[in-house]
Structure formats: structure tokens, C-alpha cells
């Protein structure tokens, strides 16, 4: 609230620029804004003489504290210029200078009187129930006080307007409230998600440069196995490791396909690139898709053997099947010989 009127013109012209205020209709449609404040707007125009003016006072309902106050007095008064207090408080304040050039001396006198007209409890009661009758009573008190000081008869019109906190915050009349714990947590999650996406994008670009792979490259994280896992420093191309597929788009589609078909996300390491500070493990998901695992320290990763062992296991399975069917065939031959022996002889 300004304490002297050397700054009143600056407040009307600069502290309340049009760009800071949304249209009144748009503000009214904001269901999340609650009218915690009350704006009192009034004009006093001369019935005789040449002095006129107006003021806008915004009070906080719960505390009764005045958070904004502008009073404009012009002498000589620009006859015929009428400001309607029914207009929204932003428009009303911006039009006050149209009454004429600011009269600093009279402005300071009326300013002091306006400060003491209502006590804090009276402001709270007015906020709770600002009926037309109460506004007319307030209007009469203010008018008589100004008339006694200026020896000028005034006609006065007063109106009230509920004002939402968000509106005053955007106008920089009050400071925003500290965010709630839920809001802090939400912002933290959003920031962490943003940082994670930026990190993945950066690592993806680094991996592409290192691996010289022209196909689709998706980010993966290794599945750790502190007990039976293999140290990342000991991994070699051909080792099959288990990974978690991260990210959206192609990554999400591949992950969904594996889950729906109950397929473990285990893939062979095709290439390893060590840049000193980071190690990139490229796993082959398909001919067109590679997964990249970024390792920054030595960790134990869950493995499934290697490609050569998998081939050997397949060969052993084939040999076992041949041996089984060979024994079964020999048993059938022996059985036939026994039957022939007993029934023919």
C-alpha cells in the first residue's frame, strides 16, 4: 500500500499493466480461484466546485488487512468524466487518471482519512456480508469525511467486488503462497522425470556416436545379481545378459510384446565400448534394434551364459534325443526277437 502520493501515478500506470490481467470473463470462469479478497471501489464527484476523485481499496477477508490502495484526486476536476465503480477493479484503477491531473496535497489528506475510516474488525465484517445497505453506509461515512476536510460537496457511488487470490498474484499485488507439500512433491516428480528423459536422450546420442549403429537404439538397464551375477568388467561379446527395457515408443512396444508372450528380456552382448568414464554394452534385440546399457561402475549383472554355450546346450539336447530314440529302437528289436522265439519255436 503506498504511503504517499508520489507513487500513485506509477502504481496506476506501471504496477497494473494491462498485460498482467486476464479478461474479467476469463477470470470469472476460473473455478479454482476463490474470492478471498474484497475490492471496494468508489468515486466522489463534485456537486459544486472543481474537485473530484476516486479510490480502490482491496482487503483480505480473513485478516482484514489492506493489501492494495489507490486514491486519486484531481483539481481541477475533468467535468463529465464518470468512472463506473461497477467495472472490475483493474479497469477502474486504470481509468482513475482520466479524472484529471493528480493533486498531491489533497490526495495525501484524503489518503490519511481513508486509512482510518474502517477498523480491522469492520473490514472483516464487511467482507463477510457486503450488502447494498452497508455499502451505502460506508459511502456516506467516507463522503462526509472528505467533505469536512475539503469544504466541497460530493456525490458518491460505491461498489464492492470479490477478488480471487490468483488474480492478485498475477497482478503482483500480493506474493504467491508457498506451495503445499503435495505441490512440492508433484514438482519434484516432474523435474526428476524431465531430468531422466534428458539424461536418456543424451546417453542415447552418446551411444549412437560410440556404436556407429544406424538402426533403432533403445535404452536398457541391467538386472543386478549381487550373488551369482557376473562383474560388468568381466563381460565380453557373446555373453547373454538380462535387462530391463526403458522408455516409450519403440521401447514400450518391445517391452509389451515380451511381457505378453512371457519372454524373458535376455539378449546377447554384441559389442562393448569403453570410453574411460563410461562403458556401453550393446545387446542385440533384433537385426534392426539394439539395446544399450550404460555402465558407470563395476556391478554384478544377471547373465544367462553366452551364445556359444547356448549352441552347445542345443547340440547336447539333440544328442540326448538321438540316444533316447536309439535305445528305444533297440528295445523294440529285442522284444520282437523274444516274441518270435517263443511263438515260432
Phi, psi and omega in degrees: 000128182290138179268340174221169190263014173288339183254359185297318181294322178295321180297315181292326186265330188245315183292341180236056180293150181304328184293341181280347188245126170288166178297146181304322180297318180295321180294322181294332182277355181280100185290342183276347180273132179250135182285082181274352184233163179228127178260125174258122183238135183209147171237145174232112183249150188285133168282331171209165183086194186227023181249133178209166180183194180191166179211160174224123179236130178245124181244150174275128188298313186289318184268338185076010182281140174277120182257344180204138178207128174227128176232131184237127177233131180239135174212110010283151181278137179283094184301139178094344179274113182241124177260130182270115178297346178288343176294157179298154190299329180293313178296320181300313182296319182291338181267350180306317180299343179292344179294338180140179180294141182297131173260105188295318184297308180292326179299317180295321180294313180293328179300314180295320179295320182296325181299323187259006184290320180243135174279168179300312177300323179295324178294320179295318179295321179295321178297319183291328184208083182264074179286163178301324180295316180293323178294322178294323177296316178297318179301318180294320180296314182295316182298315181296323179295315179292322181294322180294327180283317187266348185057037180229138181273132183240152164254132188233145175228130184230144178215163179232151183215122173295139183231132180279153180299317182300326180295317180289328177294316180293330177278357180063028174280322176232161178274146178298148176291150175301142181296149178289168179299322179295319180293320178299316180296319180296315179297323180295317179298317179297319180293318179296319179296319179296315180296321180295317179295319178296320179295317180296319179297318180294316180294325178296319179293318178298317181295321178297318180295320183286320187272345180054041181256128186268348182278201180278131181240123181243153183274139178226156172239144183285148172274121185274147175218088186298338184267302185256359183291165180258134181299137181298333179289343182259357182291151180217158175306136183105335176294140179258122183239156177262136183225163169253130180273128184248160172098181182251190177065234180301320180302313182296321180295316180296317180298317180296318179299315181296318181294317182294334181256011178053043179255127178291144180274071178244129185219150179283144175285123180265326184203148177234128178240126179246117181260006181102293179275334182227152175236131180251122176256118180261117179254143182270113177268319173203182179295332183258348186234133175238147171253144179237131177248124180262123181246127179250348177209167183286121180226162178263121185250142179290125183241163178234039183083210176219175185299320181295318179295322179298321179294317179297320180297320178296319179295318180299320179298320179295314180297323179295320178296318180297316180297318181297312181290331176295314177298318180297322179294318178297322180295321179295318179299314180299318180299318179296319179296321180294314180300317181297321183296314184284325186270333181273319180276000000 
